[in-house]
C-alpha cells in the first residue's frame, strides 16, 4: 500500500479549487443569473480567510470579464477552456498523491453520465486541467465520474452499484472487477457498496449526495423527516447499509445523521435530487447547500459539529440544483503535494 497512489480526504489541505463559470444560457435558461449568484457566494466561502486559490474556467474572454467582475477581490486565476457545463467533479481529473507524494491527475473515462449528455468540451476538459495544473495525467480503463466515489483518505471508499455497475457505463464488468479498478485508481483498500441513489438523479446514484466522510471511519448520511420525502425508503436503505459496513481497518463505520431537505420541486413540479451532503470542504470552511426549507439550519448545525476547525456556512443552491447537482458537483480540489502539506 505504501507504494500506491492514494486520494487524500477532502479535508486535507488544498492548493486550489477548480470550478467553471456558469456560461451556457441554452442549458440554464432563466436559472443562469441566479446560478451565477450562488456560484459567486460559493467562491467567496471557499476563499474565506484566503484559504486557497480559485482556478476558474471560462469559455472566452467575454466570460472572463464577466466572471472577474463578479469575483472581484478574490484570489482567482482564469483559464479560457472549452467545457460542456460546470460539473467539474465529474469531468475534471481526480487528484491523488503518488508514491513519492507528487500529484497525479487520475482520469476515468467519461461518457456523459451513461450517455445522457454529449456536451462539447467535456471529453477534453480533464486533460486541459491536468496540463494547466502541471500534473501528470493517468488514464483509468473505467467509466466513472468523480461524484461516484467518496474516500476517507486512509483506505476506505464508498460508491453505488446503480452508478458504477450500470450497463450504460461498464457493460460486462461485475462488482469485484469494478471495485478493484476503483481501489487501484484511488489507493483504497476497501470499497463499501450502496445500492441506489436519490429520485430523479440523472447521475444514477452519485454517492456525494448520499454518504460523505467527515473524518476517517465517520460517515454522514441523511434521514427523511417530512411525510412527503420522495427518498424516505432509499435513505433508510443507505443508513442500514452503512450501519453494517466496516472501514479498511475492519471497524464499524460511525454514522452521523443529517436531515433530508425533503421534496424540493423544480420548475416542472417534480422533486429535484436535493441533498445537504453535497457540501464542499475547503481549507478553512465547509460550504453546505441550502434550499430554503425547514431543515436548512439543522443540517448546517449538525455538519458544523463534524468540522470544528472550519467555518461551516449554509449557502443557497436551489438554482444550481436545477441543473442536477450542488456545490460538491461543481468543485474539484487540487491537494497540496505531500511534501508541501
N, C-alpha and C positions, 0 to 999 in steps of 0.2 A: 504493500500500500504506500510505503514511503516514496516509491519511485513513480507513482502515478500522478497525473494531473488531478486537481481537485477544485470544485467550485466552492468559493467561500460563501458563508452565510451572508445574507443581505446586510446584516448589522455590522459586518466587518468594514473597515474604513475604505471609502471610495476616493479615487482621484476625481471622478466626474460622473455625471448622469447624462445619458444620451436621450434626446427627445426630438420630435419633429413638429414643426409649427402647423397647426390645423389650416389646411390650404384648399382642399378640394370642394368648391362650392356645389358641384354636381352631386357629391356624396352627402354633404352635411345639410344642404338646403338651409332652412330657417334656423337650424341649430348651430350654424357656423360661428356667428358672433358670440352667442353665449358659451360655446365650447372654447372659444379663444379666451374669454374672460376666466373661465375655470382653469384653463391651461396656465395663464399668467399667475393666478393665485397659487397653483401648484408649484410653479417655478420659484416664486418668492418664498414659499415654505421650504423648499429644498435648500435654497440659498440662505436660509435663516442663520444668522450669526456667521455668514461667509463660510458655511460648512464645506462646500465643494463647488467645483466648476460645472457649468452647464454647456453641453455641446449640442447645439440645436440645428437640425436640418431644415433647410428652406428650399423651395423649388427654383427660385430665381432671385435676382437682385431686388425686384419689387417686393417679393415676400420677405426678403431680408430687412428692407427698410421698415415694413410693417411690424415685423417681429422685434426689431431693435427698438422701435419707439415704444412698443408695449412692455418690453423687458428692460427699459432704461434703468440704470443704476445697479444691475446685476452683473456678475462675472460670467459673461456669455461669449462663446466663440461660435460663429455661424458657418455652416457648410452648405454650399449650393449642390444639392444631390437630388436625383430623381428618386422619389419614393411613392408608393401606392396610396398609403394613408399613414396615420400616426401610430400604429400599433407596433412599436419597436420592440416590445417584449418578445414578439413572435418573429419579426423579420430581421432584427439586428442579431449579431452573434451573441452567444452566451460566453462571458469571460470567465476563464478558470485560471488557476495558478499551476504552472508546470512543475516538474520535478525539482527545479532549482529556484523556484519562487517567481520565475518570469511569467508574464501574462500570455495566455493563448486564447485566441478567439475561436470558440467551437461553433461550427456552422452545421446544424442539422439541415436536411433537405426540407424545403418549404413548397407546398403545393396549394396555397390559397385556402387553408383550413379545410382540407379534404375536398378540394376542387370547387369550393363555393364562390370564390372571388379571385379573378385574374386581373390584378391591378399592375399597371406599368411601373416598373422600378422595384417591386417587392422581391424579385428574384436576385437582384444585383446589390441591393442596399446593404446587405450584411457584409459583403466583400469591401464595399466602399468604406464602411465604418471601420472595419479592421485595418484597412490601409491608412486611414486618416488618424487612427489611434496609434499607428506604428507598431501593431501587434501581429505576430504570425497567426495565420488562419489555418484551422484544421477541419476538414470536412468529415462528417459522420454519415454513414450509409443508413439513415433512418429518417423518415418523415416525421417531424415533431416540431412543435412550437415551444418557445421559452416559457409561456404561461402554463404549459402542461406539466412542468416539473417544479418541485419545491424541495430545497435541501436545508439541513441544519448545520452544514459546514463540517461535521465530524462523522460523516459516513452514512447518514440516513436520507433517503429521497422518498417523496410521495408523488404518485401520479394516478391517473384513472384509466380504467380499461376502455371506457367509452371513447376516449380520445386516442390514446397510444395504440390501441389494438383495432381501431376502426379499419374496415376493409378499404375505405377511401384513402387511407394513409399508408398502411403497411400490410397489404394483402399477402396472405400466406405465412406471415410471421406470428408465432404464438407468444404467450406471456413470458415464457422463460427466455426466449431469444431477444425479445424487445427489452425486457428488464436488464439483460446482460449488456446490451448495447448502450442503454441509458447509464448504467453503472460505470461502464468503461469510459464513456464520454465525460462524465461529471465527477468521477472518482468516488462513487458511492459504494458502500459495502452491503447495503440492504435497501431494497425497494419495497415500500408499502403501497399496496394497490387498493384504491377505492373503485367503486363500480361506475357511478354516473354523476352527472352534474346538474346544474340548475335548469329550470324550464326556459325554453326559448333562447338557449345559449348556442349561438352559431359556431362556437369553438368546439362543440361536442364534449363539454365537461372539463374545461381547463381547471386545474387544481388551485390556481391562485384566486379563485372565487370560493373555494370550498374548505381548504385547510392550509394554514400558514404557520410555520415555525416562528416562535417568538424568543426561543432560547434553545440550546441543544436538548433534544428529547422532550421539548414542551411545544405543543401544537394547539393553535386556536381553531375552533370550528364554530358553527352557528346553530342556534336553535330557534324554531318558529315560536312566535308569541301570539300574533294575531290569528283569529279564526280563519281568515281568508288567505293565509300564506300559501302561495302555489307550490312551495318547496317543502312543506311540512314533512312529507314522507321521506324524501331523499335526504333531508338534513338529519332526520333520525337515523337513517341507514348509515350515513357518514360518521355520525358520532359513535354509533355502536361499533363500526369497523375500526375506528381509531382507538376505542377503548380496549379492543382485543389486540391491537398491534404493539410491536416492540421496536425499539431503535436498533442501531447497528451493534450496540453492546449487549443486546438481549433483554434490556429493561423495558417495562411497560411505558408507553408514551404517557406523559402527563398532559391532561386536557384543560384548556381554558375555553369557557363558553361565552360567546358574544351573541346578542340578539340578532335575528334576521331582520332586515328592513321590511320584510313582508312584500305585499303586492305593490310594486311601483310601476304604474302603467305608462306605456309610451303613447305617442300621438294617435296610434291606431286602437288604443284601449287595451292592448294585450300586455301582460306582465313582461317587464324587461328583467335581464339577469343581474339584478342589483345585489351587491354584496359589500359589507363593511370590511371583508377580508382582502379586498383588492387594494389594500394600503401599500404605500411605498416607504421604505426605511432609508432615510438619508443619513449623513454623518451626524447631524445634530437634531434631527426631527423625524417624526413619523406622520405622514400625510394620509388621513383617513377620509375616504369619500363619504359624503353625506347626501341625503336625498330629500330633505325637508319633511321627514316623517317623525313619528313619536319616539323612535328608538335611537335617533342620531346621538343624543347626548350620552346615553348609557353606553353605547358602543365605544365612543371615544374614551369614556372614563375607564372602561374595562381594559382597553388597549394601553391607556396611559399607565396603568399598574404593571403592565408587562414590560414597559420600556422606561424605567425610572430615570435613566440618564439622558433622555431626549425630550424635546418638546413635542407632545402628541397633539396634533392640530386637526380638527374636522374642517373639511373644505368642500363646498358644493361640487357635485359631479354629475348632476342629472343630465345635462346637455351632452357631456362626453359619453355617458351611458347610452344615449340614443344611438350612438354608433356601434355599441356592442360591448363596451368594457369601461374601465375606470382608470385609476392612477397607476396601478401596477402594470396594466396592459400597455400604457404609453411611455413607460420608462425602461431604461436598461442601464444598470450600474456598471461602471468600469472600476473594479477594485484597484487599490494600490498593489504593485508587486510586493511579494513578501519581504523583500529586502528593504522596502520603504514603509511597510505597515507598522 
